Amino acid sequence: RMDEADLKRSSRNPVPVLAILAKDISDLASKEKNIYSPILKKWHPLASGVAVTTLHSCFGNELKQFMVGRTKFTPDTAQVLNAADKLEKNLVNIAVEDFLDSDDGGKSLIRQMPPYEAENAIAALVKGWMKERVDKLKEWVDQSLQQETWNPKANRQSFAPSSMEMLRMVDEILDAFFQLPISMHSTLVSDLTAGLDGILQYYVSKAKACHGTQSTATPQLPHLTRCDVGSKLFKKKEKPHALLNRGSQVGSSAGKSEGCDLSELCVQINTLHYIQTEVENLKKKAKKCLRNSELSQDGNGTTDGMNIRFELSQASCQDGIRQLCDATAHKVVFSYLSHVLLDMLYVGGAASNRVEPLLRELHSTLGVISGIMRNEPRDHLITALMKASFDGFLLVLLAGGPTRAFTLQDAQIIENDFRALRGLYLANGDGLPHELVDKASSEVKSVLPLLRTDTESLIQRFKQAITERQGSPTKSSFPKPPRVPAQWSANDPNTILRVLCYRYDEAATKFLKKTYKFPKKL
């Protein structure tokens, strides 16, 4: 049979010899069962069993020799292993039928038929094939991200070319997998998609890691001070000489800071959104290919593809978009625009340096964002920018340092300025939804009434709030100022204390000096 199989193989019929041999042995076993075994049963009760056990052993020896040193998946190897698996099932069926009449159920002969384990061998080789491609893709991701410029002009869609190329390669790997000559696609597809999912997540995590977080952009709060009532602070409209510039000058284009500029950050957010969208398409494609594979094999494409998931990459994209939007918004507000917010707004008096310069810069920033970003990620970033600018506005009011102080009359100016800041994001109905802006405004709105409250009422309100939080004061001292809260509010003692610190009023400064010995300067 080996000789005959070798003769059948030719350039026109390049089937591996062992695959031909498996078919020939299967035919031989059927012939043995139908022609010879009925006659030989007169002398041996398990004639068919003896015959197929012998054939199984002979082919098994040839299969072992064939598999020596084969560690990579090839079409020839798959063809031989598939043929071996089919042969073994046929031989076992013949043996089982013959053993029905035996005393021990044919156990003695079954022990002489150690399984080929062809399916396990195929699975191991395919897993090696998958790992090789996933590892190469990871190497490619490392090299590509090192060279990526995040340039918005790199393509019309304004996302990184490396992301498009990576997804194309993932798509090619999926196509190649479903073209493999195996019958185990449904068993192994979850291993492949899990590996590809990990690579997509790896790309996302590497891409977002280089641009910091929200906390790295937010400035630290200065130590508390009290106002120097009677100083020349309100007699000068220019910025005090001692005030340091905390951020880069960016002009009207919301330009560069350390790391990368706003346009590059926008491209990065676009890229994560693009990957998130395309991952859904990959899932649909994998499920469709799996159904088609099953239809071609057994005519029954009933698999629902529930084991095909890209959960890690999808979650990583969603979380990455949120983190990048927050980090970008805080970088814009507290770094790119620090010259018109931290270094200018209300310095030397509320009437001296109002919100208009900040509004102009934010309007220019919104133009940059809208020119680069797609609808959904654009709205995410603008929402984050709105929240960060509201946080910055509060930071100026409650932690602006000794170059700022406010009178009761300044409350109306500040409220008008905040109304203008809100209006920038509402854009006369063309901007963010009114409910979203209202929700983001709630923290500022809860604090603004304190600026209208007279000093004596603020002091009593502070004493009551801190007593409720930290217990009654001793005769000799009042409880220390509480820690900065997670959210400013009119009922929070730290918030009320900060309003007193920036109140340009003799009663406020005396209370702070007597109670906590706050200095007038840092």
C-alpha angles and dihedrals in degrees: 000000000000090000092048092049090051091052092051092056113089141146088274091048106037094172113142113260093239092053089054090044092052090055092047092049091049089054090046091052091051090050090048092051096046102038113021106026096061088057097040091051087080088070101026124031093208101042095140092046092052091048097050092042089056093047091047091053094047094051091043090059091052091047092053091053091047093053096049108119095001106133101148129070115249132168090246092053092048091049093051094046093047090050090048091051092050092047093049093052090051093049092047092051091053091048093048092052090051094047095056091089096043124107097237097032090254093292093142092057095040088059087060090060107070107186121259090222088210093159091054090049091050091047092051092049093047091049088053089050090051095046092051092055095043091050092049090049091052090052089050091051091053093051095043096049090051088058098038114117099186088224113173089213093058090094139353094257092057098231130117115284088217090065092053092048092047092052090048089054092048088051091051091051090053091050092049092049094054090048092057110115095243136113096217103079093121091051097048104033093087090057090052096046090047090055093047090045089055091052092050089050089048091054091050094048093048092046096053097039097078099061104061130230138274091269093056091058100043113092121234117253115255122237115275118264136173126239120267097229112204094026124127092256094111096039094066123069095187123085113270112261093233094058111109122220104244100189145034119278105246104171119207096320099069087233134174138339131165115315105009140344130255095265091056091050089051090052089051093053089046089053094054090048090050091051091047091053095045093049088064089054090050090054092051092047094050091051092049092048090049092053091047090049092053092046091054092049105042106356091246114106098174100132111119094201093234089149091060105095138155095187098140096053094042092050091044091052092049093047092042093053090051093047094046092047091051093044093046093047093050092045091053095046101039101031113020093038100030090112091065098033115031095022101040119015109108093343107154093010139337093259093049102061113020133177101274097095090051091049092052092051093045090049090053090047091052088053091055091049095047092049094056110027135077121241103263100041089039091059090047091054095044089050090051090047090052092052092047093049090050088049089050091050090054091045090059091050097044105026106018096127130238094308089075132065133158136210127205088257091058091066093083092050091051093047091051091049092051090049088055091048091052090047091058090065095040090052093193092300096316096090134061120337114278092236091055093051091047092052092050090047096054096092094051092043091053091054101042095074089062089064088060094048117101118247099250091052090049091052092051091045090051093049091050093047096048092045090053090049103038107017134254118324122248121242092255102043147013121235114275117262109280122244122274107280125234087244131020115239141164091249097049113102093215091054093049091046091054092051087054090049091058096039109115093218135116094226092053095049092047091051092050093046094048097041103039106004090234112183125235093233136034 
